[in-house]
Amino acid sequence: MSAKSLTQSQTRAHARAPARTPSQLLAYIAVIFLGFSILAVAGHAQSPSLHGAAHDTRHATGFPCH
Amino acid sequence: MLARLVMSGIFAGALAGCVGGILQLYFVQPLLLSAELYESGQIVHFGKSGSTANIAPGIVWGGFNTTRDTLSILFSIAIYCGYGLLLVAAQGLAQGIAPTTTSATIRRGAIWGLAGFFAFHFAPSIGLAPELPGNASAALETRQIWWFATALATALALWLCAFGGRSWHSALGIALILASHIIGAPHSHNFHGTAPPELAALFATRSLGVGCIAWLILGTTSHYFYHRLA
């Protein structure tokens, strides 16, 4: 697809973008919050037992571990 | 809609985390175990004669450490479930900006996965390379703050480049990607890592390789589930 037609399709897409209801926005916020919470607990929290259990995966996934 | 987002994120995360965890055990774990021998002082590589190369070619299945390795796979699943939730939320929000009329494609899912890999694994690794146990590093809290800031800034930057629609959005995105690297990651003032650099280099590369594959699986499957459960 050329850059011009891509821009045109994006413009059309903007025109037909559906409005978001407050409950939909809340659902997105909840999912993003849940995602970051899991990342914080599994990947970054420093409780000794969590750190011990997640140690190898934290190193292998590139998280700061120690 | 909440159930659709959560289910697609969790399903995709479980799949990607499972494959990523198994690849991690085979390719990354032997290096990590070797590094721990250097960290604990059982092997020392500094000295005129160096040390004997001590890398297992791959995990020996007879040597599977049930508790430790199962926990590694479970935490890999947990981490990719977290990433999966973020990725489906981003896809849902993007659908509101640029709705796709066609159904899910592997190509589009792979692009989502690569974008996630770039934001959450590759970009932070430019400043803070995946670290072996025993590596020299700055204070943990400052590294964690830099890691999160870089991942978020890079994700926002990619979003601006993909969906901004105006050229200044892309320019702002590129500036955001560069900003955290110009500020720079916190590093130790001294190098005193215990593991040989050969091991550390292999570890960083394999960590990125395994992460890339897991993110590709996460992108394609989350994209598929998100559209399939519509």
Interface residues (C-beta under 8 A of the other chain):
Chain A: Q10 T11 A13 H14 R16 A17 P18 R20 Q24 A27 Y28 A30 V31 I32 L34 G35 F36 S37 I38 L39 V41 A42 G43 H44 Q46 A53 A54 D56 T57 R58 H59 A60 T61 G62 F63 P64 C65 H66
Chain B: M1 L2 L5 V6 G9 G21 Q24 V28 Q29 L32 R68 D69 L71 S72 F75 S76 A78 I79 C81 G82 Y83 G84 L85 L86 V88 A89 G92 L93 G96 I97 A98 P99 H121 P124 S125 L128 A129 P130 E131 L132 P133 S137 L140 R143 Q144 W147 G165 S207 L208 V210 G211
